[in-house]
């Protein structure tokens, strides 16, 4: 299945925004501490310019798990898996990495802050804003230049 990065991000905004809202009502102090540690790992991964966004995925899946709904967790894990199975998504991720796009720590901290307040509306907004930022970052990627331009003969 070849799903584009923008389609995938749109689906993630829908599902992960609602998951964050639900998680805000059910998340425990222990889960919040785990998420803080995951953000620290994300900072380290960014500093090492590590590929794969391992901590980023763990952060988003931790929110899904905090909903206590295995169907929601499965959907969000599947959406993350699609990033690495769809040729279009793989291409866009590689382009983003080449120009230095990394998980945005401040946005993850805003999501965590809303979860700490047990604020469903704030968590939904923070997550949706975060994923909208991901879409915007993709739009700003430099366009690849063709290796050779062919001009039709007249």
N, C-alpha and C positions, 0 to 999 in steps of 0.2 A: 504494500500500500504506500503510495507516494503522496504524502500530505505536506503542504507548504508550511513554512515557518509561521506565516501570518495566520493561517487557519488554525494551526496548533496553538498559537498564543491566544487567539480568540477563545478557543475551547478552554484553555487553562484559566483565562480571566473569569469565565463563567463558573467553572467547577471549583477552582481554588479560591475564588472570592467568597463563594458560599461556604466552602469548607472552613475558611478562616473565621467567618461569622459564627458558625456552629461551634468550632473549637473554642472560641472565646468564652462560651458558656460552660464548657466541660473541662477545660485544660487544668492540670494540677501544677502545684509549685515545682514538683520534681520534673515534670515535662518542660516547664519554663526554664529551669536550670539547665536541662539538657540542650535546649535550643540556644541558650546563651553560649554554651560550650561549642555548639556547632558553628555559630557565628565566628567564634575565635578561630576555629579550623578554617573557615572560609577566608578570613583575613590572611592566615598563613598560606593557604593555597594561592591566593591572589599574589602574595609577595613572591612566591616561587614560580609564578606564571604557570601553574599546573593546569593541564588540560583535563577535561572530563567533568568539571563542576560537581565533584563528589559530595562536598559539604553542602552545596546549594541544593542538590537533590534531597539529601538527608533532611535539610531544614523544611522543605516543602512537604515531604512525606511525613515528617513528625507532626506537622499541623494536621494532615489528613488523619493520622492515627489518633490524634487528640479528640477527634469528633466521636470516637467510639463506634464508628460505622464502617464495617469492613468493605461494604460496597463502594463507599466514597474513597476509601484508601486504595482499593483495587483500580478504580477509574483514574485516580491521580498518578498512581505508579505506572499505569498503562500509557498515560499521556507523556510522562517522562521517558518511558521506553521508546515511544515513537520518535523522539528527538534523534535517537541513534539508529533507527531502523529505516526511516524515510530518507531516500537520497537527497531530496530537496532540503530537508532539515539539516542533514549532515553537511551539505554544501554551504548553507547559510552559517552554521556554527563554525565551520572552518574559516570562512571569510571573516567572521567576527573575531575569532581568536587571532588571526593574522594582523588585525589592526589594533589589538590590545583590549577588546571588549571583555570585561570580567564581571562576575557577580557584583552588584552594587550593595555594599555593606550598609550604607545609611538607610536604604529602603528596607532591608531585612530588619534593621533595628527598629524602624517605625512599625513594622508588622508586629514584632515582638512586644513593643511598648503597648500596642492596642490589646494584644492578648493578655498581657500582665494586668491591664485595667479591666479585663473581662468585658470588653466593649465590642459587641458584635458589629455594630455599624462602622466603628473605627477600624476594626480588623478587616472587614470586607473592603472598605475604601483603600486602606493601605496596600492590601494585596492587589486589588484591581489597578491602582496607580503604579505599583511595581511592575506588573505585567504589561501595562500600557507603555511604560518606559522601555521595556525590552523590545516592544514592537517599534517604537520610535528609533531606538538604537539601530535596529536592522535597516530602517529606511535611510539612515544616515551613513551606512557603509559605503565606501567608495565603489563605484561601478567597475567591474573588471574590464580591462581593455583587451580587445581581441588581439591575438598574436599577429594576425595579418588581416587586413581589411581587403576584401575582394570588391573590385569595382567592375560592374558588368560592362562587357564590350558592346559598342554600338554598331 
